[in-house]
């Protein structure tokens, strides 16, 4: 079947491209299933880690736009149980626990990035 595109509508083409990329991202490797709220929390934590400003557990459970403190604490616990996050204490300070991504999480983001690149190449072809 021949692929047809409507070049008269760059907005529709951009949105359809977004939908294709979103579909690729939703196809996760086995064992990495997360609900949307867990994904949002994981993304917030890993982004801070990537910016060299790791988030503490206290900061994570204070992200009011992602839920109540009790709910966020449960999500942090679930992400730790899924081996997506670890905690790290600084030497000499046992009070602050920093959330850091595991290798499993880095592999997850690597998968997402690779999938987006492949989808982008397929769209350009």
Residue pairs with C-beta under 8 A, 6 or more apart in sequence:
5 13
6 12
6 13
7 13
17 123
20 119
20 123
21 116
21 119
21 120
24 115
24 116
24 118
24 119
25 112
25 115
25 116
27 115
28 34
28 108
28 111
29 108
29 111
31 82
32 82
32 84
32 104
32 108
34 42
34 79
34 82
34 84
37 66
37 67
37 71
37 75
38 75
38 78
38 79
40 66
41 60
41 63
41 66
41 72
41 75
41 76
41 79
42 79
42 84
42 85
42 101
42 105
44 55
44 60
44 63
44 66
45 55
45 60
45 79
45 85
45 99
45 101
46 101
46 105
46 109
48 54
48 55
49 55
49 99
49 100
49 101
54 88
54 98
54 99
54 100
55 98
55 99
56 96
56 97
56 98
56 99
57 73
57 76
57 87
57 97
57 98
57 99
58 96
60 72
60 76
60 99
61 69
61 72
61 73
61 76
62 69
62 72
63 72
66 72
66 75
67 75
76 85
76 99
79 85
80 86
80 87
82 104
83 102
83 104
84 101
84 102
84 104
84 105
84 108
85 99
85 100
85 101
85 102
85 105
86 99
86 100
86 101
86 102
87 97
87 98
87 99
87 100
88 97
88 98
88 99
88 100
89 96
89 97
89 98
90 96
90 98
101 109
